[in-house]
Amino acid sequence: YLFFYFQVLKAFDYSPPWKGQQQMYKLDIGWPKIPEYFTGQTFCVAVDSLHGLVYVGQRGDNVPKVLVFSEEGYFLYSWNNTVEMPHGIFVLNTATDSSVWITDVGTGKYGHTVKQYSPSGKLMQILGTPGNAGSSLIPLQFDQPAEIFVEESGDVYVVDGDGGMNNRLLKLSDDYKEIWLTGTNGTGIGQFKIPHSVTVDAFGRVWVADRDNKRIQVFDKITGEWLGSWNSCFSEDGPYSVRFTPNYKYLIVAQLNINRLAILSAPPVGSIGDCVMVNTVQLADETKPHLVDVDMKSGAVYVAEIGAQQVQKYVPL
């Protein structure tokens, strides 16, 4: 009888995709175990799926700027050194070690930089000129760099910036020299108005949330050539984040002003085409989802919410 009961439960859990929009994610209400550790505005989140860690960047006076949780939701530790105003955060795992990259949009002595830390918070590398906003490539300068994506090869993609003088996407080599650069301020092809988030798919394409132009633009990762753009999904609000699901089948996009996660169908190799919204997750009013990250093992989506001042975890059904 119990077996039959569980089979019935299972049948209810599964819904064929052709019956209209089915829920694809559900909120993990037990994550984190103690939400009181969020004491500032949570701007960004990054998952180290290899080690089961979740890094959160928050802002505020006298608050730890980086919090580290386990994927089960237990608070582990925090650090504060040399981080002024975190905007984006990214975890890189290579064969030999792990590192945490943070974009800092502060205007003080640590600001306008992209920094690499050890998992425990030891500063290892600074890209940019601390405290000096600019557009130079030699020496490297940023103005409010929004987000970073680092490949295992060491190649670095930076969207610069979050409202400063630069509206550009840079690809840097593993020794932090320019490989290519694209973008100026504007609405044309390959131009940006607040390039806010960047990610790379498994097919050699770079995806950028071109926030204030209300579109996603796509580039060839080798050449920097423009491959296409999506805007029909963003008439209500621009995209704030771009992250792929582990199978690269979907793109998860946060829309801050309408408190929504959009799940878009990612195109296979070839034409980018236009966007297809497969599903949405409606968040509570004033939640303000800013940036997201996806656990590339479990598929869980973590959402940094600056309105609610928390990070929430959504698990795939």
Salt bridges, closest charged atoms under 4 A:
ASP48 OD2 - HIS51 ND1 2.81
ASP104 OD2 - LYS115 NZ 2.76
ASP143 OD1 - HIS112 ND1 3.58
GLU147 OE2 - ARG243 NH2 3.19
GLU151 OE2 - LYS221 NZ 2.70
ASP155 OD2 - LYS171 NZ 3.62
ASP160 OD2 - ARG168 NE 3.02
ASP162 OD2 - HIS87 NE2 3.35
ASP162 OD1 - HIS196 NE2 3.68
ASP162 OD1 - ARG211 NH1 3.74
ASP201 OD2 - ARG205 NE 2.68
ASP210 OD2 - ARG215 NE 2.74
ASP212 OD1 - ARG211 NE 2.99
GLU236 OE2 - ARG260 NH1 3.57
GLU286 OE1 - LYS288 NZ 3.04
ASP293 OD1 - ARG243 NE 3.01
